Amino acid sequence: MDPAIKKQKETIAQFINRVNETTSLEILERIKTESKITRLKIIKSVLKATIQSFLIRKGFKKGIEGFIIARLEGIAALIKYSKVWEYQMRPKDGTGFLPPTSIEEVQKIKQRYKNP
């Protein structure tokens, strides 16, 4: 898994916005390659991303910065798998509302929140 935080100068807000957009665009691809998303899969992916960032990529050497980056990596994994889970569960709840899965849908939602 590629690290979610790629830019040293990226703010946390920019990171969260980028993760939200990229995970929305990954939903359909993940659905093709993943079976049903379970609680265990979500927990394992969050722990794996956090451990990889903090231990394997030696984030612990950066102190609090490494800890924060590792936690954000875990949050990015949580968001990604939660969105796939949501996409799989929405048809069952009968609302008909699915999360955005294209750049156009993401842009529409961003516009809605910029211009209330």
C-alpha positions as semicolon CSV with decimal commas, in nm:
position;residue;x (nm);y (nm);z (nm)
1;M;0,000;0,000;0,000
2;D;0,134;0,340;-0,093
3;P;0,159;0,589;0,186
4;A;-0,144;0,817;0,193
5;I;0,069;1,113;0,292
6;K;0,290;1,184;-0,005
7;K;0,372;1,551;0,026
8;Q;0,585;1,683;0,310
9;K;0,431;2,031;0,289
10;E;0,070;1,911;0,283
11;T;-0,149;2,037;0,567
12;I;-0,375;1,800;0,756
13;A;-0,680;1,969;0,601
14;Q;-0,535;1,923;0,251
15;F;-0,457;1,560;0,332
16;I;-0,813;1,495;0,450
17;N;-0,960;1,659;0,139
18;R;-0,731;1,457;-0,088
19;V;-0,807;1,131;0,092
20;N;-1,179;1,201;0,068
21;E;-1,158;1,259;-0,307
22;T;-0,926;0,971;-0,390
23;T;-1,116;0,720;-0,178
24;S;-1,440;0,822;-0,347
25;L;-1,281;0,753;-0,683
26;E;-1,143;0,415;-0,564
27;I;-1,481;0,271;-0,457
28;L;-1,579;0,109;-0,786
29;E;-1,232;-0,038;-0,838
30;R;-1,227;-0,178;-0,486
31;I;-1,570;-0,333;-0,532
32;K;-1,438;-0,521;-0,837
33;T;-1,139;-0,661;-0,645
34;E;-1,276;-0,700;-0,291
35;S;-1,532;-0,941;-0,163
36;K;-1,775;-0,826;0,104
37;I;-1,611;-0,580;0,342
38;T;-1,631;-0,705;0,698
39;R;-1,556;-0,544;1,032
40;L;-1,248;-0,761;1,059
41;K;-1,118;-0,647;0,720
42;I;-1,166;-0,282;0,819
43;I;-0,988;-0,330;1,153
44;K;-0,701;-0,523;0,992
45;S;-0,651;-0,260;0,719
46;V;-0,642;0,024;0,972
47;L;-0,393;-0,157;1,194
48;K;-0,179;-0,260;0,897
49;A;-0,159;0,094;0,758
50;T;-0,074;0,239;1,100
51;I;0,190;-0,023;1,178
52;Q;0,348;0,004;0,833
53;S;0,379;0,379;0,867
54;F;0,502;0,385;1,225
55;L;0,722;0,077;1,241
56;I;0,814;-0,050;0,895
57;R;0,869;0,296;0,741
58;K;1,030;0,404;1,070
59;G;0,788;0,684;1,149
60;F;0,877;0,639;1,517
61;K;1,210;0,808;1,444
62;K;1,024;1,132;1,366
63;G;0,866;1,150;1,710
64;I;0,521;1,305;1,733
65;E;0,522;1,386;1,361
66;G;0,572;1,018;1,278
67;F;0,299;0,920;1,523
68;I;0,053;1,168;1,369
69;I;0,137;1,054;1,016
70;A;0,090;0,689;1,117
71;R;-0,251;0,766;1,269
72;L;-0,355;0,961;0,958
73;E;-0,248;0,665;0,743
74;G;-0,475;0,445;0,954
75;I;-0,760;0,693;0,920
76;A;-0,713;0,697;0,542
77;A;-0,745;0,317;0,537
78;L;-1,054;0,341;0,757
79;I;-1,214;0,593;0,522
80;K;-1,134;0,384;0,214
81;Y;-1,279;0,059;0,343
82;S;-1,571;0,233;0,515
83;K;-1,675;0,388;0,185
84;V;-1,663;0,051;0,010
85;W;-1,866;-0,098;0,297
86;E;-2,115;0,189;0,268
87;Y;-2,146;0,135;-0,107
88;Q;-2,215;-0,234;-0,047
89;M;-2,468;-0,168;0,233
90;R;-2,671;0,123;0,085
91;P;-2,884;-0,090;-0,149
92;K;-2,997;-0,289;0,154
93;D;-3,113;0,014;0,354
94;G;-3,351;0,130;0,080
95;T;-3,242;0,497;0,066
96;G;-3,100;0,464;-0,284
97;F;-2,824;0,713;-0,200
98;L;-2,476;0,593;-0,294
99;P;-2,149;0,771;-0,219
100;P;-1,986;0,957;-0,510
101;T;-1,767;0,744;-0,735
102;S;-1,664;0,981;-1,014
103;I;-1,475;1,309;-1,025
104;E;-1,792;1,482;-1,149
105;E;-1,994;1,359;-0,851
106;V;-1,718;1,462;-0,611
107;Q;-1,704;1,809;-0,769
108;K;-2,084;1,850;-0,738
109;I;-2,069;1,770;-0,369
110;K;-1,777;2,008;-0,316
111;Q;-1,971;2,285;-0,490
112;R;-2,276;2,220;-0,275
113;Y;-2,072;2,276;0,041
114;K;-1,884;2,578;-0,097
115;N;-2,207;2,754;-0,199
116;P;-2,475;2,667;0,058
